[in-house]
Amino acid sequence: MLDLILTIWYFVVLSKSIGEVHGISSILGFGIVMLSYLAVILVLVMISLVTFGLLMG
C-alpha cells in the first residue's frame, strides 16, 4: 500500500516539475510523462516483434 502511495506521489511531483520547467499546467506535464512512457513501450514492442520475426522467419 505504501508503494502505491509513493508511486502516485512520484507522478504528481514529476508532473508538476515538468509543468513548472516548461511553463505549462501540471495536467499537460502528466500528459508528457504518459506520452514518454508510451513511446518507450512502443519501441520495446517493436523491437520484440522484429526479433521474434527474425527468429521465426
All heavy atoms as atom14 arrays in JSON, in Angstrom:
{
  "sequence": "MLDLILTIWYFVVLSKSIGEVHGISSILGFGIVMLSYLAVILVLVMISLVTFGLLMG",
  "atom14_mask": [
    [1, 1, 1, 1, 1, 1, 1, 1, 0, 0, 0, 0, 0, 0],
    [1, 1, 1, 1, 1, 1, 1, 1, 0, 0, 0, 0, 0, 0],
    [1, 1, 1, 1, 1, 1, 1, 1, 0, 0, 0, 0, 0, 0],
    [1, 1, 1, 1, 1, 1, 1, 1, 0, 0, 0, 0, 0, 0],
    [1, 1, 1, 1, 1, 1, 1, 1, 0, 0, 0, 0, 0, 0],
    [1, 1, 1, 1, 1, 1, 1, 1, 0, 0, 0, 0, 0, 0],
    [1, 1, 1, 1, 1, 1, 1, 0, 0, 0, 0, 0, 0, 0],
    [1, 1, 1, 1, 1, 1, 1, 1, 0, 0, 0, 0, 0, 0],
    [1, 1, 1, 1, 1, 1, 1, 1, 1, 1, 1, 1, 1, 1],
    [1, 1, 1, 1, 1, 1, 1, 1, 1, 1, 1, 1, 0, 0],
    [1, 1, 1, 1, 1, 1, 1, 1, 1, 1, 1, 0, 0, 0],
    [1, 1, 1, 1, 1, 1, 1, 0, 0, 0, 0, 0, 0, 0],
    [1, 1, 1, 1, 1, 1, 1, 0, 0, 0, 0, 0, 0, 0],
    [1, 1, 1, 1, 1, 1, 1, 1, 0, 0, 0, 0, 0, 0],
    [1, 1, 1, 1, 1, 1, 0, 0, 0, 0, 0, 0, 0, 0],
    [1, 1, 1, 1, 1, 1, 1, 1, 1, 0, 0, 0, 0, 0],
    [1, 1, 1, 1, 1, 1, 0, 0, 0, 0, 0, 0, 0, 0],
    [1, 1, 1, 1, 1, 1, 1, 1, 0, 0, 0, 0, 0, 0],
    [1, 1, 1, 1, 0, 0, 0, 0, 0, 0, 0, 0, 0, 0],
    [1, 1, 1, 1, 1, 1, 1, 1, 1, 0, 0, 0, 0, 0],
    [1, 1, 1, 1, 1, 1, 1, 0, 0, 0, 0, 0, 0, 0],
    [1, 1, 1, 1, 1, 1, 1, 1, 1, 1, 0, 0, 0, 0],
    [1, 1, 1, 1, 0, 0, 0, 0, 0, 0, 0, 0, 0, 0],
    [1, 1, 1, 1, 1, 1, 1, 1, 0, 0, 0, 0, 0, 0],
    [1, 1, 1, 1, 1, 1, 0, 0, 0, 0, 0, 0, 0, 0],
    [1, 1, 1, 1, 1, 1, 0, 0, 0, 0, 0, 0, 0, 0],
    [1, 1, 1, 1, 1, 1, 1, 1, 0, 0, 0, 0, 0, 0],
    [1, 1, 1, 1, 1, 1, 1, 1, 0, 0, 0, 0, 0, 0],
    [1, 1, 1, 1, 0, 0, 0, 0, 0, 0, 0, 0, 0, 0],
    [1, 1, 1, 1, 1, 1, 1, 1, 1, 1, 1, 0, 0, 0],
    [1, 1, 1, 1, 0, 0, 0, 0, 0, 0, 0, 0, 0, 0],
    [1, 1, 1, 1, 1, 1, 1, 1, 0, 0, 0, 0, 0, 0],
    [1, 1, 1, 1, 1, 1, 1, 0, 0, 0, 0, 0, 0, 0],
    [1, 1, 1, 1, 1, 1, 1, 1, 0, 0, 0, 0, 0, 0],
    [1, 1, 1, 1, 1, 1, 1, 1, 0, 0, 0, 0, 0, 0],
    [1, 1, 1, 1, 1, 1, 0, 0, 0, 0, 0, 0, 0, 0],
    [1, 1, 1, 1, 1, 1, 1, 1, 1, 1, 1, 1, 0, 0],
    [1, 1, 1, 1, 1, 1, 1, 1, 0, 0, 0, 0, 0, 0],
    [1, 1, 1, 1, 1, 0, 0, 0, 0, 0, 0, 0, 0, 0],
    [1, 1, 1, 1, 1, 1, 1, 0, 0, 0, 0, 0, 0, 0],
    [1, 1, 1, 1, 1, 1, 1, 1, 0, 0, 0, 0, 0, 0],
    [1, 1, 1, 1, 1, 1, 1, 1, 0, 0, 0, 0, 0, 0],
    [1, 1, 1, 1, 1, 1, 1, 0, 0, 0, 0, 0, 0, 0],
    [1, 1, 1, 1, 1, 1, 1, 1, 0, 0, 0, 0, 0, 0],
    [1, 1, 1, 1, 1, 1, 1, 0, 0, 0, 0, 0, 0, 0],
    [1, 1, 1, 1, 1, 1, 1, 1, 0, 0, 0, 0, 0, 0],
    [1, 1, 1, 1, 1, 1, 1, 1, 0, 0, 0, 0, 0, 0],
    [1, 1, 1, 1, 1, 1, 0, 0, 0, 0, 0, 0, 0, 0],
    [1, 1, 1, 1, 1, 1, 1, 1, 0, 0, 0, 0, 0, 0],
    [1, 1, 1, 1, 1, 1, 1, 0, 0, 0, 0, 0, 0, 0],
    [1, 1, 1, 1, 1, 1, 1, 0, 0, 0, 0, 0, 0, 0],
    [1, 1, 1, 1, 1, 1, 1, 1, 1, 1, 1, 0, 0, 0],
    [1, 1, 1, 1, 0, 0, 0, 0, 0, 0, 0, 0, 0, 0],
    [1, 1, 1, 1, 1, 1, 1, 1, 0, 0, 0, 0, 0, 0],
    [1, 1, 1, 1, 1, 1, 1, 1, 0, 0, 0, 0, 0, 0],
    [1, 1, 1, 1, 1, 1, 1, 1, 0, 0, 0, 0, 0, 0],
    [1, 1, 1, 1, 0, 0, 0, 0, 0, 0, 0, 0, 0, 0]
  ],
  "atom14_positions": [
    [[0.82, -1.19, 0.0], [0.0, 0.0, 0.0], [0.87, 1.26, 0.0], [0.57, 2.22, -0.69], [-0.92, -0.04, 1.22], [-1.91, 1.06, 1.24], [-2.97, 0.96, -0.19], [-4.45, 1.57, 0.44], [0.0, 0.0, 0.0], [0.0, 0.0, 0.0], [0.0, 0.0, 0.0], [0.0, 0.0, 0.0], [0.0, 0.0, 0.0], [0.0, 0.0, 0.0]],
    [[1.94, 1.21, 0.77], [2.84, 2.36, 0.83], [3.51, 2.58, -0.52], [3.7, 3.73, -0.94], [3.89, 2.14, 1.92], [4.88, 3.27, 2.13], [4.16, 4.54, 2.56], [5.91, 2.88, 3.17], [0.0, 0.0, 0.0], [0.0, 0.0, 0.0], [0.0, 0.0, 0.0], [0.0, 0.0, 0.0], [0.0, 0.0, 0.0], [0.0, 0.0, 0.0]],
    [[3.83, 1.49, -1.22], [4.44, 1.61, -2.54], [3.51, 2.32, -3.52], [3.95, 3.16, -4.31], [4.81, 0.22, -3.06], [5.61, 0.28, -4.33], [6.51, 1.14, -4.42], [5.34, -0.53, -5.24], [0.0, 0.0, 0.0], [0.0, 0.0, 0.0], [0.0, 0.0, 0.0], [0.0, 0.0, 0.0], [0.0, 0.0, 0.0], [0.0, 0.0, 0.0]],
    [[2.23, 2.02, -3.47], [1.25, 2.67, -4.34], [1.16, 4.17, -4.04], [1.15, 5.0, -4.97], [-0.12, 2.02, -4.17], [-1.26, 2.65, -4.97], [-1.03, 2.48, -6.46], [-2.58, 2.05, -4.55], [0.0, 0.0, 0.0], [0.0, 0.0, 0.0], [0.0, 0.0, 0.0], [0.0, 0.0, 0.0], [0.0, 0.0, 0.0], [0.0, 0.0, 0.0]],
    [[1.13, 4.51, -2.78], [1.06, 5.93, -2.38], [2.3, 6.68, -2.84], [2.2, 7.79, -3.39], [0.88, 6.05, -0.86], [-0.49, 5.5, -0.46], [1.04, 7.49, -0.39], [-0.68, 5.32, 1.03], [0.0, 0.0, 0.0], [0.0, 0.0, 0.0], [0.0, 0.0, 0.0], [0.0, 0.0, 0.0], [0.0, 0.0, 0.0], [0.0, 0.0, 0.0]],
    [[3.47, 6.09, -2.67], [4.71, 6.75, -3.09], [4.8, 6.86, -4.61], [5.33, 7.85, -5.14], [5.92, 6.0, -2.54], [6.11, 6.12, -1.02], [7.27, 5.25, -0.57], [6.32, 7.55, -0.6], [0.0, 0.0, 0.0], [0.0, 0.0, 0.0], [0.0, 0.0, 0.0], [0.0, 0.0, 0.0], [0.0, 0.0, 0.0], [0.0, 0.0, 0.0]],
    [[4.29, 5.87, -5.32], [4.29, 5.93, -6.79], [3.38, 7.06, -7.27], [3.75, 7.82, -8.18], [3.84, 4.59, -7.37], [4.72, 3.57, -6.93], [3.83, 4.63, -8.89], [0.0, 0.0, 0.0], [0.0, 0.0, 0.0], [0.0, 0.0, 0.0], [0.0, 0.0, 0.0], [0.0, 0.0, 0.0], [0.0, 0.0, 0.0], [0.0, 0.0, 0.0]],
    [[2.21, 7.19, -6.69], [1.29, 8.27, -7.06], [1.93, 9.62, -6.74], [1.88, 10.55, -7.55], [-0.06, 8.1, -6.36], [-0.78, 6.89, -6.93], [-0.92, 9.35, -6.51], [-2.03, 6.49, -6.17], [0.0, 0.0, 0.0], [0.0, 0.0, 0.0], [0.0, 0.0, 0.0], [0.0, 0.0, 0.0], [0.0, 0.0, 0.0], [0.0, 0.0, 0.0]],
    [[2.55, 9.72, -5.57], [3.21, 10.97, -5.18], [4.35, 11.3, -6.16], [4.55, 12.45, -6.53], [3.74, 10.86, -3.76], [4.32, 12.15, -3.26], [5.63, 12.42, -3.04], [3.61, 13.35, -2.96], [5.78, 13.71, -2.62], [4.55, 14.3, -2.55], [2.27, 13.7, -2.99], [4.2, 15.58, -2.19], [1.92, 14.97, -2.63], [2.87, 15.9, -2.23]],
    [[5.09, 10.29, -6.6], [6.16, 10.48, -7.58], [5.61, 11.09, -8.87], [6.17, 12.05, -9.4], [6.84, 9.13, -7.86], [7.72, 9.14, -9.08], [8.98, 9.72, -9.05], [7.3, 8.54, -10.27], [9.79, 9.72, -10.17], [8.1, 8.54, -11.38], [9.34, 9.13, -11.34], [10.13, 9.13, -12.45], [0.0, 0.0, 0.0], [0.0, 0.0, 0.0]],
    [[4.5, 10.55, -9.37], [3.93, 11.07, -10.61], [3.37, 12.48, -10.43], [3.45, 13.3, -11.35], [2.85, 10.13, -11.15], [3.41, 8.95, -11.89], [3.3, 7.68, -11.38], [4.06, 9.12, -13.1], [3.82, 6.6, -12.06], [4.59, 8.05, -13.79], [4.47, 6.78, -13.26], [0.0, 0.0, 0.0], [0.0, 0.0, 0.0], [0.0, 0.0, 0.0]],
    [[2.82, 12.78, -9.28], [2.32, 14.13, -9.02], [3.47, 15.13, -9.02], [3.41, 16.17, -9.69], [1.55, 14.18, -7.67], [1.29, 15.61, -7.25], [0.25, 13.4, -7.77], [0.0, 0.0, 0.0], [0.0, 0.0, 0.0], [0.0, 0.0, 0.0], [0.0, 0.0, 0.0], [0.0, 0.0, 0.0], [0.0, 0.0, 0.0], [0.0, 0.0, 0.0]],
    [[4.53, 14.82, -8.29], [5.68, 15.73, -8.22], [6.35, 15.85, -9.58], [6.73, 16.95, -10.01], [6.68, 15.26, -7.15], [7.97, 16.04, -7.2], [6.06, 15.36, -5.77], [0.0, 0.0, 0.0], [0.0, 0.0, 0.0], [0.0, 0.0, 0.0], [0.0, 0.0, 0.0], [0.0, 0.0, 0.0], [0.0, 0.0, 0.0], [0.0, 0.0, 0.0]],
    [[6.49, 14.74, -10.3], [7.12, 14.77, -11.63], [6.29, 15.61, -12.6], [6.85, 16.43, -13.35], [7.27, 13.35, -12.16], [7.96, 13.19, -13.51], [9.4, 13.7, -13.44], [7.93, 11.74, -13.94], [0.0, 0.0, 0.0], [0.0, 0.0, 0.0], [0.0, 0.0, 0.0], [0.0, 0.0, 0.0], [0.0, 0.0, 0.0], [0.0, 0.0, 0.0]],
    [[4.98, 15.45, -12.58], [4.11, 16.22, -13.47], [4.18, 17.71, -13.17], [4.26, 18.54, -14.07], [2.67, 15.75, -13.33], [2.56, 14.4, -13.7], [0.0, 0.0, 0.0], [0.0, 0.0, 0.0], [0.0, 0.0, 0.0], [0.0, 0.0, 0.0], [0.0, 0.0, 0.0], [0.0, 0.0, 0.0], [0.0, 0.0, 0.0], [0.0, 0.0, 0.0]],
    [[4.16, 18.06, -11.89], [4.25, 19.47, -11.51], [5.62, 20.05, -11.87], [5.72, 21.19, -12.3], [3.97, 19.63, -10.02], [2.51, 19.44, -9.68], [2.26, 19.78, -8.22], [0.8, 19.71, -7.91], [0.01, 20.77, -8.52], [0.0, 0.0, 0.0], [0.0, 0.0, 0.0], [0.0, 0.0, 0.0], [0.0, 0.0, 0.0], [0.0, 0.0, 0.0]],
    [[6.67, 19.26, -11.71], [8.02, 19.73, -12.05], [8.15, 19.98, -13.55], [8.7, 21.01, -13.97], [9.06, 18.71, -11.61], [9.0, 18.52, -10.23], [0.0, 0.0, 0.0], [0.0, 0.0, 0.0], [0.0, 0.0, 0.0], [0.0, 0.0, 0.0], [0.0, 0.0, 0.0], [0.0, 0.0, 0.0], [0.0, 0.0, 0.0], [0.0, 0.0, 0.0]],
    [[7.66, 19.06, -14.36], [7.73, 19.23, -15.81], [6.88, 20.43, -16.23], [7.29, 21.23, -17.08], [7.28, 17.94, -16.53], [8.34, 16.87, -16.34], [7.04, 18.19, -18.01], [7.96, 15.52, -16.88], [0.0, 0.0, 0.0], [0.0, 0.0, 0.0], [0.0, 0.0, 0.0], [0.0, 0.0, 0.0], [0.0, 0.0, 0.0], [0.0, 0.0, 0.0]],
    [[5.72, 20.57, -15.61], [4.88, 21.72, -15.92], [5.55, 23.03, -15.56], [5.48, 24.01, -16.31], [0.0, 0.0, 0.0], [0.0, 0.0, 0.0], [0.0, 0.0, 0.0], [0.0, 0.0, 0.0], [0.0, 0.0, 0.0], [0.0, 0.0, 0.0], [0.0, 0.0, 0.0], [0.0, 0.0, 0.0], [0.0, 0.0, 0.0], [0.0, 0.0, 0.0]],
    [[6.22, 23.05, -14.43], [6.9, 24.28, -14.0], [8.08, 24.63, -14.92], [8.26, 25.78, -15.3], [7.41, 24.1, -12.56], [8.05, 25.32, -11.97], [7.06, 26.42, -11.67], [5.87, 26.14, -11.43], [7.5, 27.6, -11.67], [0.0, 0.0, 0.0], [0.0, 0.0, 0.0], [0.0, 0.0, 0.0], [0.0, 0.0, 0.0], [0.0, 0.0, 0.0]],
    [[8.85, 23.65, -15.28], [10.02, 23.89, -16.13], [9.61, 24.38, -17.51], [10.23, 25.29, -18.06], [10.88, 22.6, -16.23], [11.91, 22.72, -17.32], [11.54, 22.3, -14.9], [0.0, 0.0, 0.0], [0.0, 0.0, 0.0], [0.0, 0.0, 0.0], [0.0, 0.0, 0.0], [0.0, 0.0, 0.0], [0.0, 0.0, 0.0], [0.0, 0.0, 0.0]],
    [[8.57, 23.79, -18.07], [8.16, 24.14, -19.42], [7.1, 25.23, -19.47], [6.68, 25.64, -20.56], [7.64, 22.9, -20.16], [8.72, 21.9, -20.45], [9.71, 22.11, -21.37], [8.98, 20.68, -19.9], [10.52, 21.08, -21.4], [10.1, 20.19, -20.5], [0.0, 0.0, 0.0], [0.0, 0.0, 0.0], [0.0, 0.0, 0.0], [0.0, 0.0, 0.0]],
    [[6.65, 25.69, -18.33], [5.66, 26.76, -18.29], [4.28, 26.34, -18.74], [3.56, 27.11, -19.37], [0.0, 0.0, 0.0], [0.0, 0.0, 0.0], [0.0, 0.0, 0.0], [0.0, 0.0, 0.0], [0.0, 0.0, 0.0], [0.0, 0.0, 0.0], [0.0, 0.0, 0.0], [0.0, 0.0, 0.0], [0.0, 0.0, 0.0], [0.0, 0.0, 0.0]],
    [[3.91, 25.1, -18.43], [2.59, 24.57, -18.78], [1.91, 24.08, -17.51], [2.5, 24.08, -16.43], [2.7, 23.43, -19.82], [3.59, 22.3, -19.28], [3.23, 23.95, -21.14], [3.68, 21.1, -20.19], [0.0, 0.0, 0.0], [0.0, 0.0, 0.0], [0.0, 0.0, 0.0], [0.0, 0.0, 0.0], [0.0, 0.0, 0.0], [0.0, 0.0, 0.0]],
    [[0.67, 23.64, -17.64], [-0.04, 23.14, -16.46], [0.49, 21.76, -16.07], [1.13, 21.06, -16.86], [-1.54, 23.05, -16.75], [-1.79, 22.02, -17.68], [0.0, 0.0, 0.0], [0.0, 0.0, 0.0], [0.0, 0.0, 0.0], [0.0, 0.0, 0.0], [0.0, 0.0, 0.0], [0.0, 0.0, 0.0], [0.0, 0.0, 0.0], [0.0, 0.0, 0.0]],
    [[0.19, 21.38, -14.85], [0.64, 20.07, -14.38], [-0.11, 18.94, -15.09], [0.43, 17.83, -15.22], [0.48, 19.94, -12.87], [-0.85, 20.13, -12.49], [0.0, 0.0, 0.0], [0.0, 0.0, 0.0], [0.0, 0.0, 0.0], [0.0, 0.0, 0.0], [0.0, 0.0, 0.0], [0.0, 0.0, 0.0], [0.0, 0.0, 0.0], [0.0, 0.0, 0.0]],
    [[-1.32, 19.21, -15.58], [-2.06, 18.2, -16.35], [-1.33, 17.9, -17.66], [-1.18, 16.74, -18.06], [-3.5, 18.67, -16.63], [-4.26, 18.85, -15.31], [-4.23, 17.71, -17.54], [-4.46, 17.58, -14.52], [0.0, 0.0, 0.0], [0.0, 0.0, 0.0], [0.0, 0.0, 0.0], [0.0, 0.0, 0.0], [0.0, 0.0, 0.0], [0.0, 0.0, 0.0]],
    [[-0.87, 18.95, -18.33], [-0.08, 18.73, -19.56], [1.25, 18.07, -19.23], [1.76, 17.27, -20.02], [0.14, 20.05, -20.28], [-1.07, 20.62, -21.02], [-0.74, 21.98, -21.62], [-1.54, 19.67, -22.08], [0.0, 0.0, 0.0], [0.0, 0.0, 0.0], [0.0, 0.0, 0.0], [0.0, 0.0, 0.0], [0.0, 0.0, 0.0], [0.0, 0.0, 0.0]],
    [[1.82, 18.39, -18.08], [3.04, 17.72, -17.64], [2.82, 16.24, -17.45], [3.65, 15.41, -17.83], [0.0, 0.0, 0.0], [0.0, 0.0, 0.0], [0.0, 0.0, 0.0], [0.0, 0.0, 0.0], [0.0, 0.0, 0.0], [0.0, 0.0, 0.0], [0.0, 0.0, 0.0], [0.0, 0.0, 0.0], [0.0, 0.0, 0.0], [0.0, 0.0, 0.0]],
    [[1.66, 15.89, -16.88], [1.31, 14.47, -16.73], [1.14, 13.81, -18.1], [1.55, 12.67, -18.29], [0.03, 14.34, -15.91], [-0.38, 12.92, -15.66], [0.33, 12.13, -14.78], [-1.48, 12.38, -16.31], [-0.05, 10.82, -14.55], [-1.86, 11.08, -16.09], [-1.14, 10.29, -15.21], [0.0, 0.0, 0.0], [0.0, 0.0, 0.0], [0.0, 0.0, 0.0]],
    [[0.55, 14.54, -19.04], [0.41, 14.01, -20.4], [1.76, 13.74, -21.04], [1.94, 12.74, -21.74], [0.0, 0.0, 0.0], [0.0, 0.0, 0.0], [0.0, 0.0, 0.0], [0.0, 0.0, 0.0], [0.0, 0.0, 0.0], [0.0, 0.0, 0.0], [0.0, 0.0, 0.0], [0.0, 0.0, 0.0], [0.0, 0.0, 0.0], [0.0, 0.0, 0.0]],
    [[2.72, 14.62, -20.81], [4.07, 14.42, -21.34], [4.71, 13.17, -20.73], [5.35, 12.38, -21.43], [4.94, 15.67, -21.09], [4.44, 16.82, -21.95], [6.41, 15.38, -21.34], [5.1, 18.14, -21.63], [0.0, 0.0, 0.0], [0.0, 0.0, 0.0], [0.0, 0.0, 0.0], [0.0, 0.0, 0.0], [0.0, 0.0, 0.0], [0.0, 0.0, 0.0]],
    [[4.52, 12.98, -19.44], [5.07, 11.8, -18.77], [4.45, 10.53, -19.36], [5.16, 9.57, -19.69], [4.83, 11.87, -17.25], [5.19, 10.56, -16.58], [5.62, 13.0, -16.63], [0.0, 0.0, 0.0], [0.0, 0.0, 0.0], [0.0, 0.0, 0.0], [0.0, 0.0, 0.0], [0.0, 0.0, 0.0], [0.0, 0.0, 0.0], [0.0, 0.0, 0.0]],
    [[3.13, 10.52, -19.51], [2.46, 9.34, -20.05], [2.86, 9.09, -21.5], [3.04, 7.94, -21.92], [0.94, 9.49, -19.95], [0.4, 9.4, -18.54], [0.7, 7.8, -17.79], [1.92, 8.21, -16.57], [0.0, 0.0, 0.0], [0.0, 0.0, 0.0], [0.0, 0.0, 0.0], [0.0, 0.0, 0.0], [0.0, 0.0, 0.0], [0.0, 0.0, 0.0]],
    [[3.01, 10.15, -22.27], [3.42, 10.01, -23.67], [4.83, 9.44, -23.77], [5.1, 8.61, -24.64], [3.34, 11.37, -24.37], [3.49, 11.36, -25.88], [2.38, 10.54, -26.52], [3.46, 12.78, -26.41], [0.0, 0.0, 0.0], [0.0, 0.0, 0.0], [0.0, 0.0, 0.0], [0.0, 0.0, 0.0], [0.0, 0.0, 0.0], [0.0, 0.0, 0.0]],
    [[5.71, 9.85, -22.87], [7.07, 9.33, -22.91], [7.1, 7.85, -22.54], [7.82, 7.06, -23.14], [7.99, 10.14, -22.0], [7.62, 9.99, -20.65], [0.0, 0.0, 0.0], [0.0, 0.0, 0.0], [0.0, 0.0, 0.0], [0.0, 0.0, 0.0], [0.0, 0.0, 0.0], [0.0, 0.0, 0.0], [0.0, 0.0, 0.0], [0.0, 0.0, 0.0]],
    [[6.29, 7.44, -21.54], [6.2, 6.03, -21.19], [5.62, 5.22, -22.35], [6.08, 4.12, -22.65], [5.37, 5.81, -19.93], [6.13, 6.06, -18.65], [5.74, 7.05, -17.77], [7.24, 5.29, -18.32], [6.45, 7.28, -16.6], [7.94, 5.51, -17.15], [7.55, 6.5, -16.29], [8.24, 6.74, -15.15], [0.0, 0.0, 0.0], [0.0, 0.0, 0.0]],
    [[4.62, 5.77, -23.01], [4.02, 5.1, -24.15], [5.03, 4.93, -25.29], [5.08, 3.89, -25.94], [2.79, 5.88, -24.63], [2.04, 5.3, -25.82], [1.41, 3.97, -25.43], [0.97, 6.26, -26.28], [0.0, 0.0, 0.0], [0.0, 0.0, 0.0], [0.0, 0.0, 0.0], [0.0, 0.0, 0.0], [0.0, 0.0, 0.0], [0.0, 0.0, 0.0]],
    [[5.86, 5.94, -25.52], [6.87, 5.86, -26.58], [7.89, 4.76, -26.27], [8.28, 4.0, -27.16], [7.57, 7.21, -26.74], [0.0, 0.0, 0.0], [0.0, 0.0, 0.0], [0.0, 0.0, 0.0], [0.0, 0.0, 0.0], [0.0, 0.0, 0.0], [0.0, 0.0, 0.0], [0.0, 0.0, 0.0], [0.0, 0.0, 0.0], [0.0, 0.0, 0.0]],
    [[8.3, 4.66, -25.02], [9.27, 3.62, -24.63], [8.64, 2.24, -24.81], [9.28, 1.32, -25.35], [9.75, 3.83, -23.18], [10.52, 2.64, -22.67], [10.59, 5.09, -23.09], [0.0, 0.0, 0.0], [0.0, 0.0, 0.0], [0.0, 0.0, 0.0], [0.0, 0.0, 0.0], [0.0, 0.0, 0.0], [0.0, 0.0, 0.0], [0.0, 0.0, 0.0]],
    [[7.4, 2.08, -24.38], [6.72, 0.79, -24.53], [6.56, 0.43, -26.0], [6.77, -0.72, -26.41], [5.36, 0.81, -23.81], [5.59, 0.85, -22.3], [4.49, -0.37, -24.2], [4.34, 1.09, -21.5], [0.0, 0.0, 0.0], [0.0, 0.0, 0.0], [0.0, 0.0, 0.0], [0.0, 0.0, 0.0], [0.0, 0.0, 0.0], [0.0, 0.0, 0.0]],
    [[6.22, 1.41, -26.83], [6.06, 1.17, -28.27], [7.38, 0.71, -28.89], [7.4, -0.23, -29.69], [5.55, 2.42, -28.96], [5.26, 2.31, -30.44], [4.13, 1.31, -30.68], [4.89, 3.66, -31.01], [0.0, 0.0, 0.0], [0.0, 0.0, 0.0], [0.0, 0.0, 0.0], [0.0, 0.0, 0.0], [0.0, 0.0, 0.0], [0.0, 0.0, 0.0]],
    [[8.48, 1.34, -28.53], [9.78, 0.95, -29.06], [10.13, -0.47, -28.62], [10.61, -1.29, -29.42], [10.88, 1.95, -28.62], [12.27, 1.4, -28.89], [10.69, 3.28, -29.32], [0.0, 0.0, 0.0], [0.0, 0.0, 0.0], [0.0, 0.0, 0.0], [0.0, 0.0, 0.0], [0.0, 0.0, 0.0], [0.0, 0.0, 0.0], [0.0, 0.0, 0.0]],
    [[9.87, -0.81, -27.36], [10.16, -2.16, -26.87], [9.3, -3.21, -27.57], [9.79, -4.3, -27.89], [9.96, -2.22, -25.36], [10.97, -1.44, -24.53], [10.6, -1.5, -23.05], [12.38, -1.96, -24.74], [0.0, 0.0, 0.0], [0.0, 0.0, 0.0], [0.0, 0.0, 0.0], [0.0, 0.0, 0.0], [0.0, 0.0, 0.0], [0.0, 0.0, 0.0]],
    [[8.04, -2.9, -27.84], [7.17, -3.83, -28.55], [7.66, -4.03, -29.97], [7.7, -5.15, -30.48], [5.7, -3.35, -28.51], [4.84, -4.1, -29.51], [5.14, -3.48, -27.11], [0.0, 0.0, 0.0], [0.0, 0.0, 0.0], [0.0, 0.0, 0.0], [0.0, 0.0, 0.0], [0.0, 0.0, 0.0], [0.0, 0.0, 0.0], [0.0, 0.0, 0.0]],
    [[8.06, -2.94, -30.62], [8.56, -3.05, -32.0], [9.84, -3.89, -32.05], [10.0, -4.72, -32.94], [8.81, -1.66, -32.59], [7.54, -0.86, -32.79], [6.35, -1.66, -33.87], [7.21, -1.62, -35.42], [0.0, 0.0, 0.0], [0.0, 0.0, 0.0], [0.0, 0.0, 0.0], [0.0, 0.0, 0.0], [0.0, 0.0, 0.0], [0.0, 0.0, 0.0]],
    [[10.73, -3.68, -31.1], [11.96, -4.48, -31.05], [11.62, -5.95, -30.83], [12.2, -6.84, -31.48], [12.91, -3.96, -29.95], [13.49, -2.62, -30.35], [14.02, -4.96, -29.66], [14.26, -1.93, -29.24], [0.0, 0.0, 0.0], [0.0, 0.0, 0.0], [0.0, 0.0, 0.0], [0.0, 0.0, 0.0], [0.0, 0.0, 0.0], [0.0, 0.0, 0.0]],
    [[10.66, -6.23, -29.96], [10.25, -7.6, -29.71], [9.65, -8.24, -30.96], [9.95, -9.4, -31.27], [9.23, -7.65, -28.58], [9.77, -7.17, -27.39], [0.0, 0.0, 0.0], [0.0, 0.0, 0.0], [0.0, 0.0, 0.0], [0.0, 0.0, 0.0], [0.0, 0.0, 0.0], [0.0, 0.0, 0.0], [0.0, 0.0, 0.0], [0.0, 0.0, 0.0]],
    [[8.81, -7.5, -31.67], [8.19, -8.05, -32.88], [9.23, -8.32, -33.97], [9.17, -9.35, -34.64], [7.11, -7.1, -33.39], [5.86, -7.0, -32.54], [4.93, -5.93, -33.1], [5.15, -8.34, -32.45], [0.0, 0.0, 0.0], [0.0, 0.0, 0.0], [0.0, 0.0, 0.0], [0.0, 0.0, 0.0], [0.0, 0.0, 0.0], [0.0, 0.0, 0.0]],
    [[10.17, -7.41, -34.13], [11.22, -7.61, -35.13], [12.09, -8.8, -34.76], [12.4, -9.66, -35.6], [12.07, -6.32, -35.3], [13.32, -6.6, -36.1], [11.24, -5.24, -35.96], [0.0, 0.0, 0.0], [0.0, 0.0, 0.0], [0.0, 0.0, 0.0], [0.0, 0.0, 0.0], [0.0, 0.0, 0.0], [0.0, 0.0, 0.0], [0.0, 0.0, 0.0]],
    [[12.47, -8.9, -33.49], [13.3, -10.02, -33.04], [12.57, -11.34, -33.2], [13.13, -12.32, -33.68], [13.71, -9.81, -31.57], [14.37, -8.56, -31.44], [14.61, -10.92, -31.1], [0.0, 0.0, 0.0], [0.0, 0.0, 0.0], [0.0, 0.0, 0.0], [0.0, 0.0, 0.0], [0.0, 0.0, 0.0], [0.0, 0.0, 0.0], [0.0, 0.0, 0.0]],
    [[11.3, -11.37, -32.82], [10.51, -12.59, -32.97], [10.37, -12.97, -34.44], [10.46, -14.15, -34.8], [9.13, -12.4, -32.33], [8.27, -13.63, -32.39], [8.53, -14.71, -31.59], [7.19, -13.68, -33.26], [7.74, -15.85, -31.63], [6.38, -14.8, -33.31], [6.67, -15.89, -32.5], [0.0, 0.0, 0.0], [0.0, 0.0, 0.0], [0.0, 0.0, 0.0]],
    [[10.16, -11.98, -35.28], [10.04, -12.24, -36.72], [11.33, -12.79, -37.31], [11.3, -13.68, -38.16], [0.0, 0.0, 0.0], [0.0, 0.0, 0.0], [0.0, 0.0, 0.0], [0.0, 0.0, 0.0], [0.0, 0.0, 0.0], [0.0, 0.0, 0.0], [0.0, 0.0, 0.0], [0.0, 0.0, 0.0], [0.0, 0.0, 0.0], [0.0, 0.0, 0.0]],
    [[12.47, -12.28, -36.86], [13.74, -12.79, -37.37], [14.03, -14.2, -36.87], [14.6, -15.01, -37.6], [14.88, -11.85, -36.93], [14.91, -10.48, -37.6], [16.02, -9.61, -37.0], [15.11, -10.6, -39.11], [0.0, 0.0, 0.0], [0.0, 0.0, 0.0], [0.0, 0.0, 0.0], [0.0, 0.0, 0.0], [0.0, 0.0, 0.0], [0.0, 0.0, 0.0]],
    [[13.62, -14.5, -35.66], [13.85, -15.85, -35.13], [12.94, -16.88, -35.78], [13.35, -18.02, -35.99], [13.62, -15.86, -33.61], [14.67, -15.13, -32.78], [14.26, -15.13, -31.31], [16.02, -15.78, -32.94], [0.0, 0.0, 0.0], [0.0, 0.0, 0.0], [0.0, 0.0, 0.0], [0.0, 0.0, 0.0], [0.0, 0.0, 0.0], [0.0, 0.0, 0.0]],
    [[11.72, -16.49, -36.11], [10.77, -17.43, -36.69], [10.89, -17.52, -38.22], [10.42, -18.49, -38.8], [9.34, -17.03, -36.31], [9.06, -17.07, -34.84], [9.38, -18.67, -34.07], [8.06, -19.63, -34.75], [0.0, 0.0, 0.0], [0.0, 0.0, 0.0], [0.0, 0.0, 0.0], [0.0, 0.0, 0.0], [0.0, 0.0, 0.0], [0.0, 0.0, 0.0]],
    [[11.47, -16.5, -38.84], [11.49, -16.44, -40.3], [12.65, -17.1, -40.89], [12.82, -17.71, -41.83], [0.0, 0.0, 0.0], [0.0, 0.0, 0.0], [0.0, 0.0, 0.0], [0.0, 0.0, 0.0], [0.0, 0.0, 0.0], [0.0, 0.0, 0.0], [0.0, 0.0, 0.0], [0.0, 0.0, 0.0], [0.0, 0.0, 0.0], [0.0, 0.0, 0.0]]
  ]
}
